[in-house]
Amino acid sequence: MKYKITLNQKVYEVEVEQGEAILVSVADAPVAAAPVAAPVPAAPVAAPVAAAPAAPAAAAPAAGEEVIASPLPGNILAVKVAAGDTVTKGQVLLIIEAMKMENEVLAPRDGVVAQVVTSKGSVVETGAPLLTLK
């Protein structure tokens, strides 16, 4: 069977025969692959899934405020502070579950919580704003 494969906007023709090696020419240098038992039919393409609604954007931090961002993707298990709370360096601000592990996000310095952007049960990505400190 012959297939056309597009890689980096370049089309390659690949021929696959049952029980034989595959020979692909990439950048004018042939590359041999392992023997193939049988061609695998292409999987049906599913209809696109609608994207989840985006979380509301946090207001831009005011002068002197520091945004505390998520160090990893995960689920917010607990928010331990609220806007207006005074925190000390090393205090637990919130807990993120990632890969079945609870990870504490600690205050990087003494300060006052200006705004809490996330809430318990939220899903966050790496770098997502969690809260701001004054």
C-alpha positions in Angstrom: 0.0 0.0 0.0 1.2 3.5 -0.8 0.7 6.4 1.6 1.4 10.1 1.3 2.7 11.6 4.5 3.2 15.4 5.0 5.9 16.4 7.4 6.9 20.0 7.9 4.9 21.0 4.8 6.8 18.5 2.7 5.0 15.5 1.2 6.7 12.0 1.3 5.4 8.9 -0.4 5.7 5.7 1.7 5.1 2.2 0.4 4.2 -0.5 2.9 4.1 -4.2 2.1 3.1 -6.8 4.6 6.0 -8.6 6.2 8.6 -6.3 4.6 10.7 -3.4 5.9 9.5 0.2 5.2 11.9 2.4 3.3 11.3 6.2 3.7 13.4 8.8 2.0 13.7 11.9 4.2 16.0 14.8 3.3 17.5 12.6 0.5 18.8 10.1 3.0 16.9 6.7 3.0 16.0 5.5 6.5 14.9 1.8 7.0 12.3 1.0 9.6 11.4 -2.2 11.3 9.3 -4.8 9.5 5.6 -4.3 9.6 3.1 -7.2 10.1 0.2 -5.5 8.5 -1.0 -2.0 7.6 -3.1 -0.4 10.3 -6.2 1.3 9.0 -6.6 4.9 9.8 -8.8 5.7 12.8 -12.0 7.6 12.2 -11.7 11.3 12.8 -14.0 12.4 15.7 -15.9 15.6 15.5 -14.2 18.5 17.2 -15.0 19.0 20.9 -16.0 22.4 22.1 -13.4 24.0 24.3 -14.2 24.4 28.0 -15.1 27.9 29.0 -12.1 30.0 30.1 -11.7 31.1 33.7 -12.4 34.7 34.3 -9.3 36.9 33.8 -7.7 38.3 36.8 -7.4 42.1 37.1 -3.9 43.4 36.4 -1.9 43.7 39.6 -1.5 47.2 41.0 1.9 48.7 41.6 3.7 46.9 44.4 1.5 43.7 44.1 3.0 40.4 43.2 1.1 37.7 41.3 1.4 34.2 42.8 1.2 31.8 39.8 0.6 28.0 39.8 3.8 26.1 39.8 2.2 23.1 38.1 -1.1 22.0 36.5 -3.7 20.5 38.8 -6.9 20.8 40.8 -7.3 23.3 43.7 -8.0 21.3 46.8 -8.1 24.1 49.3 -7.6 27.9 49.5 -6.2 28.7 52.9 -6.3 32.5 52.7 -8.8 35.2 51.7 -8.4 38.8 50.4 -7.2 41.0 53.2 -5.4 38.3 55.1 -1.9 39.0 56.4 0.5 36.2 55.5 4.1 35.4 56.4 6.9 34.0 54.3 6.5 30.2 54.0 2.8 30.2 55.0 0.6 27.8 53.0 -1.6 29.8 50.7 -3.4 27.0 48.9 -3.1 23.3 48.0 -3.0 21.9 44.5 -3.5 18.2 43.7 -1.4 17.0 40.8 -0.9 13.3 40.0 -2.6 12.3 43.2 -0.1 14.3 45.2 -1.0 17.3 47.4 1.3 20.3 46.7 1.4 23.3 49.0 1.8 26.8 47.4 3.7 28.9 50.0 3.9 32.6 50.4 7.2 33.9 48.9 7.3 36.8 51.3 5.4 38.6 54.1 2.4 40.6 52.8 -1.3 41.0 52.6 -3.5 39.0 50.2 -4.9 41.6 47.7 -7.0 39.2 45.6 -7.7 35.5 45.4 -8.2 34.6 41.7 -9.0 30.9 42.0 -11.3 28.8 44.1 -11.6 25.3 45.5 -12.4 22.8 42.8 -10.8 24.9 40.0 -8.5 23.3 37.4 -5.4 25.4 36.8 -2.5 25.2 34.3 1.2 26.0 35.0 1.6 29.7 35.3 -2.1 30.5 35.9 -2.6 33.3 38.4 -3.8 32.1 41.8 -3.7 35.2 44.0 -1.9 38.5 44.4 0.1 39.8 47.4 0.5 43.5 48.4 
